Amino acid sequence: MRIATWNINSVRMRAGLLVRLDEIAAPDVVCLQETKVVDELFPHNAVADLYPHRHVRGMKAYNGVAILSKLPFTATGGRDWCGREDARHVTAKFAGGVEVHNFYVPAGGDVPDPGKNDKFAHKLDFLGEMEVWLREIASPRAKRVLVGDLNIAPLEADVWSHKQLLDVVSHTPVEVDALARVQGAHDWTDAVRYLAGDNKQLFSWWSYRAKDWRASNRGRRLDHVWVTPALKSKLKSFEILPDARDWPKCSDHVPVVVEIDT
């Protein structure tokens, strides 16, 4: 299974880019975040030839997640978090018992203080609920893949400047610690870091605010693929596609693709 995760930042605006992604990386499964469309308006016709199997959970203008696949699967829903129906989680089960969980973790706003910023408090609450739930379902035999825009760059090599971003939302110690607890809740392996090591600088997001994103290269690795212990030894390869940041009407995120021998 070649599985891609991509915050597409409006699937109706960028559905055509999924064709280019297929030409370059040929994923079997694409997990999208920030689709920004209600289910009945999802552009199924634009992707049906590539991905005949689809499971979408969306809302108008915000959030939204989807699993698109060349491989058949059983749609298994998705949970609501923090008492909100805001389409941040969708799940599917594939042949051989492989479960895919696609998440869009809240960004958290600009101020890394839950007492002053409700968005940041929501992010921490969301991560806390993820941790509790994953501990409840954890099983050493489970074949699970967790992907998505987790909106946290946990390692020093996941950001352009560890020192300068320590008090910037997405790399603060409180977020990194919360994400570590989520990862530990099911003994997840970060597939990209398992294959690349912890020291190579890797990014999957560059701000639209940069006049020349390549020249400044102030990126962060916000998009992740994790696997449970039963799949760790099955990890084969990964690709991050920075050139996608230059595609027409590009997202500020780029696809991350991991190959797993399922």
C-alpha positions, 0 to 999 in steps of 0.5 A: 500500500502506498498511502499519501496524506495531504492537507489539500486546502479546498478539494474543489479548488484543487481536485485536478492536482490529484491527477498530478499526484497520481502521475508522480507518486502513484498512491493507492490511498490518498487521505485528504484534510481541510477539504472545506466542502459538505459531503453532497458537494464533494467533487466525486466526478473529478476523482472517480476514475482514479479513486473509485472508493471514497469515504468523505466527512465534510463541512462547509468552508472549514475542516473536512477529511476524506479517504480516496482509494484505488483499493476497496475498503469498508468505511468505518465512520469517524469520531467527533472530538471535544463535543464538536461535529467538525469533521476532523477524523475519518476511518476505513478498513482494508483487506488484511485488517489494515485500519486507516485513521485520517486526522486533522488536528486543530491548528491552535491559533497564534497564542500558545496559552490556553488561558488566553487562546480558546483555539490553543485550548481546543487543540490541547483538549483534542490531543488529550482525547486522542490519547485517551481513546487510543489507549482504549483501543490499543492492541499489539496485533492491530494493523493501524495507520494514522495519518494526517495534518497533526499541526505539530512539528515535534523534532528539531529537524522538523522546523527551520529553526528550533530556537526561534519556534519554541514559542510559536504554535506547532512547535511549543514544548507543551504541544510536542509533549502532548503529541508524544503522549498520543504517539505513546498511547498505541506505541505508534512509529513515525514512519518518515523518521523511522526511515529517514532518521531523526536528524535530516531536516524535513518539511511538509508545509511552507507559509503562503506569506513567504515571498519566495518559499524556496529561498527562505525555506522556513518550513515545518513538518506538520503532516505525518504517517504513523503505524502500529507495531504490527506494521513497523517492520513492513515500512518500505519507503517514503517521499515528501513532494516539495515540488507540489508547493509550486503546483498551480493554485497550490496548497501550503502543504505538500503530499507525504507518501509512505509505502507499507508492505501490507 
